[in-house]
Amino acid sequence: MIYQTPGLIDYQETGKGPTVVLVPGSCSTGAAWRPVMAHWQGQFRCVTTSLLGYGGTAERRAADDTDIAHEREILESVIRRAGGPVHLVGHSFGGLTALAVALRGRVPLLSLTIAEAPAMEILKETGEQQHYGAFRNMSRAYSDAVMRGEADAIARMVDFYGGAGTFAAWPQRVRDYAIETTSANLLDWKSAYGFRLTPMSLATVKIPTLVIWGETSHPAVRQANDCLSRYIPRADRATIAGAAHFMIATHPKQFADLVARHVGQSGLGQSSLELAAAR
């Protein structure tokens, strides 16, 4: 079934079973999850969406208003439309948005999975200046390249995540979509830098959480996600051997197996709203 919720937010669902809401990253739509979903073979009711400025989800941000609350609100709308407690899974900027939803605690979550979130601000808060600087240097060079009119400036960001040559190896249609959505991606980076994360705030996430990163991912990305796994109280961590940032495309089976195991272990627990009510 395919719907568009009020305000133009992508919403697609398929399958039966426990509800898993899948949030893609930048320059992606819900279609990015197809390789992972294929390995589940109908084991879950899968709900997919797109973040602001991608797919059919309308942009709501502006250059002077990039608060991650805009992303959080559209994802909360998707979760409410799905109905009932859900297992929330986010990749890349989708993972950061999923974390924002969990921190606010307005919708019922049974579990959270974060894969390679650009959680740079926890690096700054914990004194990881070298790794934080790696993010800053990349995003600054990327933004400068856009300002100079470099048509494929977004390749700088993609190769930071996936390694040199990643962008060039993508199919032409994928490269074209990334270039087409560069303006939305620049807003994503502003949103991420404006989203303050601290050990104290992460300690308020009480649901079972799985944090995943790739063995060959950029060291700054690995460190940021390691910090999330250390400061979220009920977090487990997992590394996918041989994988880098774009693991849901390159290592979908390994990713699917990790999430299925996490969902299975979390399915009988209390939702985030129930936990909040109990406190």
Secondary structure as GFF3:
##gff-version 3
##sequence-region A 1 279
A	DSSP	beta_strand	2	5	.	.	.	ID=ss1
A	DSSP	beta_strand	9	14	.	.	.	ID=ss2
A	DSSP	beta_strand	19	23	.	.	.	ID=ss3
A	DSSP	three_ten_helix	30	33	.	.	.	ID=ss4
A	DSSP	alpha_helix	34	40	.	.	.	ID=ss5
A	DSSP	beta_strand	45	48	.	.	.	ID=ss6
A	DSSP	alpha_helix	69	82	.	.	.	ID=ss7
A	DSSP	beta_strand	86	91	.	.	.	ID=ss8
A	DSSP	alpha_helix	93	104	.	.	.	ID=ss9
A	DSSP	beta_strand	109	115	.	.	.	ID=ss10
A	DSSP	alpha_helix	120	125	.	.	.	ID=ss11
A	DSSP	alpha_helix	129	147	.	.	.	ID=ss12
A	DSSP	alpha_helix	154	162	.	.	.	ID=ss13
A	DSSP	alpha_helix	166	169	.	.	.	ID=ss14
A	DSSP	alpha_helix	172	180	.	.	.	ID=ss15
A	DSSP	alpha_helix	182	193	.	.	.	ID=ss16
A	DSSP	alpha_helix	199	202	.	.	.	ID=ss17
A	DSSP	beta_strand	209	214	.	.	.	ID=ss18
A	DSSP	alpha_helix	219	231	.	.	.	ID=ss19
A	DSSP	beta_strand	235	240	.	.	.	ID=ss20
A	DSSP	alpha_helix	247	250	.	.	.	ID=ss21
A	DSSP	alpha_helix	252	266	.	.	.	ID=ss22
A	DSSP	alpha_helix	272	278	.	.	.	ID=ss23
###
